[in-house]
């Protein structure tokens, strides 16, 4: 978004975030506060594939007051397949499932936001209010696991959008997916920011007893005010730690993801988060440096100017120091951890704290030898 790019230049050139804020406000790209109450993004830019760019402005008829607040809308999506595969060399899984597209948690830094552009929607407020549910996910999964020659490896869930976001209470897609995985003896690794994961402790504990499940809770900050502005509809940090304790007590391998680490904003909390997670029963820990690909960059910058204008220059300077002077570097091996002295310092702090707390002493390896392949498919064919 050109307006935010110009505001960023002004903030660094003049040293005044107030001027940058005023430039964005006057440009009409920022959505009125009452319309976006309880949301993370403050803007709703057109997707990068759209031929036109829309801007809000007062035409003199006071029509802006008639615009309704952003409400969560859910559409049903009917994909042909449900398992997504990747060949990325810097992540530990090669397949994943996304029960939903878009995420109501509204995390302002979410690297999945740009995917909404493929739907002709905005990565901004549309991403957290116009959602897509895949109610056929369990049926499609069972069908794919029944295919001849399927080789089981851990399926990751929660790597793009959160499978336990608020609408899961109604749709229960994630629970149905777990029921299929349990019946098939297929391993699964879950990442979430939601305490709703404890609803499925009954299934997860049975799977964990067989070495088929593990869960990671993402804890970005222990500061409730910071968490509320960054992740407005995710569970509070306290609730996430409580969920970690419940999972651990139920025999489910639990870990913590300190993610994302935003330099100059929450990086001072690394040791506190790890200590709290270890006390809550976490066995393993990981971290990710803030990523700002494509439209995420202007959305995050607008958020930072709105909530922490006095830290804007400091935070963005540190981010760029870890990304070779850019907002983001997508190079394999660098995109998650960054590079340079500050990134190195964060890595060493994390490693020292984790070692002191006894985290990552052993890595949970899930089993694949219990998988039941196409037996179910064979029985079904016999009925035809």
Secondary structure, 3 states (H helix, E strand, C coil): CHHHHHHHHHHHHHCCHHHHHHHHHHHCCECCCCCCCCCCCCECCCCCCCCCCCCCCCCCCCHHHHCCCCCCEEEECCCCCCEEECCCCCCCCCEEECCEECCCCCCCCCCCHHHHHHHCCCCCHHHHHEEEECCCHHHHHHHHHCCCCCCCCCEEECCCCCCCCCCHHHHCHHHHHHHHHHHHCCCEEEEECCHHHHHHHHHHHHHHHCCCEEEEEECCCCCHHHHHHHCCCCCCHHHHHHHHHHHHHCCCEEEEEEEEECCCCCHHHHHHHHHHHHHCCCCEEEEEECCCCCCHHHHHHHHHHHHCHHHHHHHHHHHHHCCCCCCCCCCCCCCCCCCCHHHHHHHHHHHHHHHHCCCCCCCCCCCCCCCCCCHHHHHHHHCC
